[in-house]
Amino acid sequence: MTSSSKTIQVLCFVLAAGFLCSCKFSLSFSGASISPDVKTFSVASFPNRAPVFQPSLSYEFTNGLQDKIQSQSRLKLVRNNGDVSFEGEITDYSTRDVAISGADNLASQTRLSITIRVKYTNQKDTKQNFDQSFSRYADFPTSKNLSEVENELIKNIVDQITEDIFNKAFINW
């Protein structure tokens, strides 16, 4: 190999290394696409304004959203004024009979539904902002009393809603 071909190889290597070092990218196992400029997030307490009041729902949801973002992103939780912020309210917590069957028209399932309005603000890219309601539900046998299954259903529904919110805020398909 001649010295000029070695020089060309070294020059190509240096240029490639310089190009790679100048690129910004973020790696996420959740599929999140969060700008490197966004470093912090804040979640305001979500008050329960549903017609039926469930005492622990505000706490469960607020903490669930904080935990979801902390576990699925590199963002740091701050008390107020994060680079991205979440605020809103619980607007519905209700049950209704579903899966009505048989000659006597009795329901075999009851549905617990939760709706949460979320205002998402991205201080670094206002085009990402949204104000949207997210709803999910879970069914349980009518033969059971809501109080027997309520905690488990709330956890499952909160997990689904926080996943939906995370995807809307950070997964850019």
NUVOSE-411994 format. One line per field, with one value per atom (N, C-alpha, C): chain; atom name; x, y negated, z. Coordinates in Angstrom, 2 decimals, m for minus. Layout:
<rs>
kette = c(A,...) .
atom = c(CA,...) .
east = c(X,...) .
north = c(Y,...) .
up = c(Z,...) .
</rs>
This chain:
<rs>
kette = c(A,A,A,A,A,A,A,A,A,A,A,A,A,A,A,A,A,A,A,A,A,A,A,A,A,A,A,A,A,A,A,A,A,A,A,A,A,A,A,A,A,A,A,A,A,A,A,A,A,A,A,A,A,A,A,A,A,A,A,A,A,A,A,A,A,A,A,A,A,A,A,A,A,A,A,A,A,A,A,A,A,A,A,A,A,A,A,A,A,A,A,A,A,A,A,A,A,A,A,A,A,A,A,A,A,A,A,A,A,A,A,A,A,A,A,A,A,A,A,A,A,A,A,A,A,A,A,A,A,A,A,A,A,A,A,A,A,A,A,A,A,A,A,A,A,A,A,A,A,A,A,A,A,A,A,A,A,A,A,A,A,A,A,A,A,A,A,A,A,A,A,A,A,A,A,A,A,A,A,A,A,A,A,A,A,A,A,A,A,A,A,A,A,A,A,A,A,A,A,A,A,A,A,A,A,A,A,A,A,A,A,A,A,A,A,A,A,A,A,A,A,A,A,A,A,A,A,A,A,A,A,A,A,A,A,A,A,A,A,A,A,A,A,A,A,A,A,A,A,A,A,A,A,A,A,A,A,A,A,A,A,A,A,A,A,A,A,A,A,A,A,A,A,A,A,A,A,A,A,A,A,A,A,A,A,A,A,A,A,A,A,A,A,A,A,A,A,A,A,A,A,A,A,A,A,A,A,A,A,A,A,A,A,A,A,A,A,A,A,A,A,A,A,A,A,A,A,A,A,A,A,A,A,A,A,A,A,A,A,A,A,A,A,A,A,A,A,A,A,A,A,A,A,A,A,A,A,A,A,A,A,A,A,A,A,A,A,A,A,A,A,A,A,A,A,A,A,A,A,A,A,A,A,A,A,A,A,A,A,A,A,A,A,A,A,A,A,A,A,A,A,A,A,A,A,A,A,A,A,A,A,A,A,A,A,A,A,A,A,A,A,A,A,A,A,A,A,A,A,A,A,A,A,A,A,A,A,A,A,A,A,A,A,A,A,A,A,A,A,A,A,A,A,A,A,A,A,A,A,A,A,A,A,A,A,A,A,A,A,A,A,A,A,A,A,A,A,A,A,A,A,A,A,A,A,A,A,A,A,A,A,A,A,A,A,A,A,A,A,A,A,A,A,A,A,A,A,A,A,A,A,A,A,A,A,A,A,A,A) .
atom = c(N,CA,C,N,CA,C,N,CA,C,N,CA,C,N,CA,C,N,CA,C,N,CA,C,N,CA,C,N,CA,C,N,CA,C,N,CA,C,N,CA,C,N,CA,C,N,CA,C,N,CA,C,N,CA,C,N,CA,C,N,CA,C,N,CA,C,N,CA,C,N,CA,C,N,CA,C,N,CA,C,N,CA,C,N,CA,C,N,CA,C,N,CA,C,N,CA,C,N,CA,C,N,CA,C,N,CA,C,N,CA,C,N,CA,C,N,CA,C,N,CA,C,N,CA,C,N,CA,C,N,CA,C,N,CA,C,N,CA,C,N,CA,C,N,CA,C,N,CA,C,N,CA,C,N,CA,C,N,CA,C,N,CA,C,N,CA,C,N,CA,C,N,CA,C,N,CA,C,N,CA,C,N,CA,C,N,CA,C,N,CA,C,N,CA,C,N,CA,C,N,CA,C,N,CA,C,N,CA,C,N,CA,C,N,CA,C,N,CA,C,N,CA,C,N,CA,C,N,CA,C,N,CA,C,N,CA,C,N,CA,C,N,CA,C,N,CA,C,N,CA,C,N,CA,C,N,CA,C,N,CA,C,N,CA,C,N,CA,C,N,CA,C,N,CA,C,N,CA,C,N,CA,C,N,CA,C,N,CA,C,N,CA,C,N,CA,C,N,CA,C,N,CA,C,N,CA,C,N,CA,C,N,CA,C,N,CA,C,N,CA,C,N,CA,C,N,CA,C,N,CA,C,N,CA,C,N,CA,C,N,CA,C,N,CA,C,N,CA,C,N,CA,C,N,CA,C,N,CA,C,N,CA,C,N,CA,C,N,CA,C,N,CA,C,N,CA,C,N,CA,C,N,CA,C,N,CA,C,N,CA,C,N,CA,C,N,CA,C,N,CA,C,N,CA,C,N,CA,C,N,CA,C,N,CA,C,N,CA,C,N,CA,C,N,CA,C,N,CA,C,N,CA,C,N,CA,C,N,CA,C,N,CA,C,N,CA,C,N,CA,C,N,CA,C,N,CA,C,N,CA,C,N,CA,C,N,CA,C,N,CA,C,N,CA,C,N,CA,C,N,CA,C,N,CA,C,N,CA,C,N,CA,C,N,CA,C,N,CA,C,N,CA,C,N,CA,C,N,CA,C,N,CA,C,N,CA,C,N,CA,C,N,CA,C,N,CA,C,N,CA,C,N,CA,C,N,CA,C,N,CA,C,N,CA,C,N,CA,C,N,CA,C,N,CA,C,N,CA,C,N,CA,C,N,CA,C,N,CA,C,N,CA,C,N,CA,C,N,CA,C,N,CA,C,N,CA,C,N,CA,C,N,CA,C,N,CA,C,N,CA,C,N,CA,C) .
east = c(0.85,0.00,0.90,0.56,1.37,0.99,1.88,1.63,0.43,0.18,m0.98,m2.29,m2.34,m3.57,m3.78,m2.67,m2.79,m3.31,m2.81,m3.25,m4.74,m5.18,m6.60,m7.44,m6.97,m7.71,m7.82,m6.72,m6.73,m7.66,m7.58,m8.43,m9.91,m10.25,m11.64,m12.09,m11.21,m11.54,m11.80,m10.94,m11.09,m12.37,m12.68,m13.91,m15.15,m15.12,m16.26,m16.44,m15.35,m15.43,m15.97,m15.50,m15.99,m17.47,m17.90,m19.31,m20.17,m19.75,m20.51,m20.56,m19.47,m19.44,m20.35,m20.57,m21.40,m22.90,m23.24,m24.66,m25.22,m26.46,m27.17,m28.23,m28.31,m29.37,m29.66,m30.85,m31.20,m31.70,m31.37,m31.75,m32.78,m33.85,m34.90,m35.47,m35.64,m36.22,m37.74,m38.32,m39.77,m40.27,m39.37,m39.78,m39.99,m39.70,m39.92,m38.94,m39.44,m38.63,m38.67,m37.75,m37.74,m36.52,m36.76,m35.68,m34.61,m33.34,m32.27,m32.37,m33.07,m33.25,m34.19,m35.06,m36.01,m35.34,m35.20,m34.48,m35.33,m36.40,m37.20,m38.69,m39.45,m40.90,m41.53,m42.74,m43.51,m44.94,m45.51,m46.89,m47.64,m48.60,m49.43,m50.43,m50.88,m51.90,m53.17,m53.76,m54.97,m56.18,m56.90,m58.05,m59.17,m59.92,m61.04,m62.30,m62.77,m63.98,m65.10,m64.94,m65.97,m67.21,m68.39,m69.62,m69.58,m68.93,m68.75,m67.32,m67.15,m65.82,m65.19,m64.01,m63.25,m62.03,m61.89,m60.90,m59.44,m59.04,m57.62,m57.25,m58.21,m57.94,m56.98,m57.14,m56.25,m54.80,m54.57,m53.22,m52.69,m53.52,m53.09,m52.71,m53.53,m53.25,m52.01,m51.93,m50.79,m49.48,m49.42,m48.21,m47.97,m49.03,m48.88,m48.25,m48.68,m48.11,m46.65,m46.34,m44.95,m44.07,m44.54,m43.77,m43.57,m44.60,m44.51,m43.42,m43.43,m42.46,m41.05,m40.90,m39.57,m39.02,m39.86,m39.36,m39.16,m39.84,m39.77,m38.98,m38.38,m37.62,m36.43,m35.63,m34.46,m34.78,m36.01,m36.38,m36.37,m36.00,m35.96,m37.23,m37.83,m39.02,m38.64,m39.33,m39.19,m40.57,m40.59,m41.87,m42.74,m42.14,m42.89,m42.08,m42.77,m42.14,m41.13,m41.48,m40.61,m40.55,m39.55,m39.47,m40.75,m41.29,m42.63,m43.45,m44.72,m45.56,m46.92,m47.47,m48.78,m49.67,m50.88,m51.87,m53.23,m54.23,m55.56,m56.46,m57.46,m58.42,m59.08,m59.58,m60.36,m61.79,m62.35,m63.68,m64.78,m64.41,m65.44,m64.91,m65.74,m65.51,m66.90,m67.21,m68.58,m68.63,m69.75,m70.02,m71.34,m71.43,m72.69,m72.72,m73.91,m74.08,m73.81,m73.12,m72.85,m73.09,m73.03,m73.19,m74.53,m75.59,m76.93,m77.33,m77.78,m78.13,m79.24,m79.79,m80.81,m82.20,m83.16,m84.57,m84.93,m84.23,m84.55,m83.81,m83.00,m82.27,m81.42,m80.72,m79.83,m78.40,m77.67,m76.28,m75.39,m74.46,m73.50,m72.17,m72.00,m70.77,m71.12,m70.25,m70.35,m69.05,m69.15,m67.98,m67.66,m66.40,m65.88,m65.12,m65.51,m64.87,m64.26,m63.09,m62.41,m62.00,m62.25,m61.83,m61.01,m59.89,m58.99,m58.63,m58.84,m58.45,m57.02,m56.19,m54.77,m54.39,m53.72,m53.11,m51.60,m51.00,m49.56,m48.93,m47.90,m47.20,m45.73,m45.22,m43.80,m43.19,m42.39,m41.78,m40.77,m40.22,m39.18,m39.75,m40.96,m41.58,m43.10,m43.65,m45.07,m45.98,m45.44,m46.25,m46.64,m45.94,m46.23,m47.36,m47.74,m48.75,m50.08,m50.80,m52.16,m53.00,m54.29,m55.29,m56.33,m56.35,m57.14,m57.64,m58.79,m59.31,m58.93,m58.58,m58.21,m59.16,m59.76,m60.71,m60.32,m60.52,m60.33,m61.35,m61.54,m62.50,m62.02,m62.65,m62.42,m63.75,m64.00,m65.23,m64.99,m66.03,m65.95,m67.32,m67.36,m68.63,m69.62,m70.84,m71.88,m72.11,m71.74,m71.91,m70.99,m69.97,m69.05,m69.44,m69.19,m69.40,m68.18,m68.40,m67.29,m66.18,m66.53,m65.51,m64.58,m65.02,m64.17,m63.06,m63.31,m62.37,m61.86,m62.33,m62.07,m60.58,m59.81,m58.38,m57.64,m57.90,m57.23,m57.66,m58.95,m59.45,m58.85,m58.81,m58.23,m56.77,m56.01,m54.60,m54.47,m55.28,m55.22,m55.60,m56.66,m57.11,m56.09,m55.55,m54.52,m53.30,m52.89,m51.76,m52.04,m53.24,m53.60,m53.63,m54.24,m54.33,m52.96,m52.11,m50.77,m49.96,m50.16,m49.50,m49.98,m51.27,m51.82,m51.26,m51.18,m50.66,m49.18,m48.41,m46.99,m46.80,m47.56,m47.45,m47.81,m48.86,m49.26,m48.18,m47.58,m46.58,m45.22,m44.82,m43.42,m43.18,m44.17,m43.97,m44.46,m43.55,m43.89,m43.83,m44.95,m45.00,m45.28) .
north = c(1.16,0.00,m1.23,m2.17,m3.37,m4.36,m5.31,m6.29,m7.18,m7.43,m8.26,m7.52,m6.21,m5.46,m5.37,m5.29,m5.31,m6.66,m7.72,m9.06,m9.23,m8.71,m8.79,m8.01,m6.82,m6.02,m6.75,m7.32,m8.05,m9.26,m9.98,m11.14,m10.74,m9.65,m9.16,m8.77,m8.13,m7.74,m8.96,m9.96,m11.18,m11.91,m12.02,m12.67,m11.92,m10.60,m9.79,m9.93,m9.90,m10.05,m11.43,m12.45,m13.81,m13.94,m13.33,m13.37,m12.68,m11.51,m10.76,m11.50,m12.14,m12.87,m14.10,m14.65,m15.85,m15.53,m14.26,m13.87,m13.75,m14.23,m14.06,m13.00,m12.06,m11.07,m10.61,m10.06,m9.50,m8.09,m7.23,m5.84,m5.58,m4.95,m4.65,m3.28,m2.47,m1.16,m1.22,m2.36,m2.51,m2.98,m3.38,m3.94,m5.44,m6.02,m7.46,m8.26,m9.34,m10.25,m11.61,m11.79,m13.01,m13.83,m15.08,m15.98,m16.03,m16.07,m16.19,m17.49,m18.50,m19.77,m19.62,m18.61,m18.39,m17.53,m18.08,m17.38,m17.11,m17.89,m17.76,m17.67,m17.14,m17.12,m17.40,m17.92,m18.14,m17.63,m17.12,m16.63,m17.29,m18.14,m18.75,m17.71,m17.88,m16.98,m17.09,m15.95,m15.90,m15.81,m16.90,m16.85,m15.99,m15.37,m14.52,m15.37,m15.65,m16.44,m15.59,m14.28,m13.36,m13.44,m13.19,m13.20,m12.19,m11.06,m10.07,m10.23,m10.53,m10.80,m9.53,m9.18,m8.05,m8.65,m8.52,m9.26,m9.09,m7.91,m7.69,m7.89,m8.13,m8.17,m9.29,m10.47,m11.59,m11.23,m10.70,m10.29,m9.17,m8.15,m6.99,m7.42,m8.28,m8.70,m9.58,m10.59,m11.51,m10.74,m9.86,m9.07,m8.08,m7.52,m6.59,m7.25,m8.48,m9.21,m9.57,m10.02,m10.33,m9.08,m7.96,m6.71,m6.25,m6.37,m5.95,m6.74,m8.04,m8.89,m8.64,m8.50,m8.25,m6.90,m5.89,m4.56,m4.37,m5.17,m4.98,m6.06,m6.99,m8.05,m8.45,m9.34,m9.84,m11.14,m11.60,m12.89,m12.86,m13.99,m14.15,m14.86,m14.34,m14.95,m16.18,m17.29,m18.51,m18.90,m19.65,m19.99,m20.87,m21.89,m22.84,m23.21,m23.68,m24.28,m23.38,m22.14,m21.25,m21.70,m21.19,m21.47,m20.99,m19.88,m19.43,m19.29,m19.64,m19.57,m18.96,m18.32,m17.67,m18.22,m18.61,m19.05,m18.66,m18.71,m18.36,m17.97,m17.13,m16.74,m15.42,m14.75,m13.53,m13.98,m13.65,m14.16,m13.11,m11.83,m10.80,m9.58,m9.06,m7.80,m7.20,m6.19,m5.69,m4.20,m3.60,m2.20,m2.12,m1.10,m0.82,0.65,1.17,2.56,2.74,3.83,4.20,5.70,6.22,7.66,8.17,7.49,7.91,9.10,10.16,11.37,12.12,13.11,13.97,13.38,14.21,13.82,12.76,12.75,11.78,10.45,10.31,9.08,8.58,9.47,9.09,8.97,8.03,7.83,8.86,9.41,10.34,9.64,8.44,7.68,6.23,5.64,4.21,3.56,2.36,1.66,0.45,0.39,m0.79,m1.62,m2.87,m3.78,m4.97,m5.37,m6.55,m7.43,m8.73,m9.69,m10.78,m11.11,m12.12,m13.11,m14.39,m15.44,m15.86,m15.88,m16.19,m17.37,m18.33,m19.43,m19.21,m18.96,m18.73,m19.96,m20.49,m21.67,m21.35,m21.55,m21.35,m22.73,m23.18,m24.51,m24.65,m23.54,m23.59,m23.50,m22.93,m22.77,m22.84,m24.03,m24.23,m23.52,m23.09,m22.32,m20.97,m20.52,m19.23,m19.33,m20.54,m20.72,m20.08,m19.59,m19.10,m19.24,m19.26,m19.26,m18.24,m17.10,m15.97,m15.13,m14.49,m13.55,m12.13,m11.35,m9.95,m9.11,m8.10,m7.24,m5.78,m5.04,m3.58,m2.97,m1.67,m0.98,0.44,1.05,2.46,3.06,4.28,4.97,5.94,6.17,7.15,7.82,9.03,9.74,8.98,8.91,8.23,8.92,10.18,10.92,10.40,9.61,9.03,7.58,7.19,5.81,4.99,3.76,2.91,2.82,2.71,2.57,3.78,4.94,6.14,6.07,5.38,5.38,3.98,2.97,1.58,1.24,1.59,1.23,1.82,3.08,3.72,3.09,2.82,2.19,0.80,0.02,m1.33,m1.24,m0.34,m0.19,0.14,1.09,1.48,0.33,m0.38,m1.50,m2.63,m2.95,m4.00,m3.61,m2.35,m1.89,m2.12,m1.81,m1.99,m3.46,m4.28,m5.71,m6.37,m6.04,m6.65,m6.19,m4.96,m4.49,m5.32,m5.56,m6.37,m7.79,m8.38,m9.75,m9.79,m8.83,m8.76,m8.66,m7.77,m7.59,m8.87,m9.55,m10.79,m11.87,m11.95,m13.00,m12.70,m11.42,m11.12,m10.15,m9.44,m8.50,m9.17,m9.52,m10.24,m9.29,m8.65,m7.70,m8.43) .
up = c(0.00,0.00,0.00,m0.85,m0.95,0.15,0.35,1.41,1.07,m0.21,m0.57,m0.29,m0.48,m0.18,1.34,2.11,3.58,4.04,3.43,3.77,3.48,2.35,1.98,2.98,3.39,4.37,5.71,6.17,7.44,7.34,6.23,6.03,6.02,5.35,5.34,6.75,7.49,8.86,9.73,9.63,10.43,10.05,8.77,8.33,8.83,8.72,9.18,10.69,11.44,12.89,13.26,12.57,12.83,12.50,11.41,11.05,12.10,12.54,13.55,14.88,15.25,16.52,16.49,15.31,15.22,15.19,15.02,14.98,16.38,16.53,17.80,17.58,18.50,18.43,19.84,19.99,21.29,21.08,22.03,21.97,23.04,22.64,23.61,23.31,24.34,24.17,24.14,24.45,24.45,23.09,22.20,20.93,21.00,22.14,22.33,21.48,20.94,20.15,20.84,21.77,22.58,22.18,21.86,21.47,22.56,22.17,23.17,23.98,23.45,24.17,25.36,25.33,26.41,27.47,28.66,29.73,30.96,31.15,32.37,32.03,32.99,32.85,34.20,34.16,35.39,35.17,36.25,36.23,37.38,37.05,38.09,38.59,39.79,40.34,39.50,39.16,38.36,39.30,39.50,40.41,39.84,40.72,40.32,40.26,39.04,38.84,38.25,38.35,37.85,38.73,38.15,38.96,40.12,39.90,40.97,41.45,42.71,43.26,43.81,43.33,43.84,44.53,45.84,46.62,46.20,45.81,45.52,44.06,43.19,41.76,41.36,41.92,41.59,41.89,43.08,43.49,42.60,42.37,41.57,40.16,39.55,38.18,38.10,38.95,38.93,39.11,40.09,40.31,39.18,38.63,37.51,36.30,36.00,34.86,35.12,36.32,36.66,36.52,37.07,37.01,35.57,34.74,33.34,32.62,32.78,32.07,32.60,33.91,34.48,34.03,33.95,33.60,32.10,31.28,29.83,29.10,29.84,29.18,30.05,29.51,30.24,30.98,30.88,31.45,32.97,33.54,35.00,35.47,36.53,37.10,37.91,37.63,38.43,38.94,40.02,40.65,39.75,39.14,38.31,37.08,36.06,34.87,34.19,33.94,33.18,31.73,31.02,29.58,28.90,29.39,28.99,30.27,30.18,31.38,31.04,32.06,31.95,33.05,32.68,33.66,33.12,33.97,33.52,34.66,34.35,35.36,34.99,36.00,35.81,35.59,34.42,34.07,34.16,34.19,34.30,35.04,35.90,36.61,36.77,35.96,35.96,35.68,36.07,35.76,35.01,34.17,33.48,33.11,32.99,32.62,31.13,30.81,29.42,29.29,28.10,27.83,28.37,27.98,28.39,27.54,28.20,27.47,28.19,27.51,28.11,28.00,28.29,28.19,29.22,30.33,31.38,31.22,30.16,29.85,31.01,31.67,32.76,32.23,32.76,32.35,33.04,32.27,32.85,33.17,32.64,32.85,33.20,33.99,34.30,33.84,33.31,32.77,33.65,34.09,34.78,33.75,33.58,32.61,33.33,32.84,33.37,32.19,32.31,31.30,31.98,31.34,31.89,30.78,31.05,30.11,30.45,29.42,29.59,28.70,29.31,28.56,28.63,27.46,27.35,26.73,27.39,26.89,26.74,25.53,25.24,25.04,26.01,25.95,24.82,24.35,23.32,21.91,21.77,20.46,20.62,20.49,20.77,19.77,18.63,17.68,18.25,19.28,19.92,20.95,21.35,22.40,22.02,23.03,22.80,24.06,23.86,24.93,24.49,25.16,24.68,25.85,25.65,26.65,26.27,27.28,27.11,27.95,27.33,28.03,27.87,28.92,28.91,29.85,29.69,30.55,30.82,31.80,32.12,32.57,32.12,32.48,33.62,34.40,35.48,35.62,36.17,36.28,37.17,36.72,37.49,38.83,38.91,40.17,41.27,40.89,41.88,42.16,43.37,43.78,43.31,42.87,42.41,43.45,44.70,45.75,45.84,45.34,45.35,44.30,43.20,42.08,41.73,42.42,42.06,41.99,43.01,43.02,41.83,41.52,40.39,39.07,38.92,37.70,37.51,38.57,38.48,38.04,38.63,38.25,36.76,36.28,34.87,33.95,34.29,33.46,33.48,34.64,34.74,33.91,33.95,33.13,31.64,31.20,29.79,29.40,30.24,29.92,29.93,30.90,30.92,29.71,29.26,28.03,26.84,26.74,25.64,25.67,26.85,26.99,26.62,27.11,26.79,25.27,24.64,23.20,22.45,22.86,22.20,22.36,23.53,23.80,23.19,23.18,22.86,21.71,21.25,20.15,18.88,18.02,16.79,15.60,15.34,14.21,12.92) .
</rs>
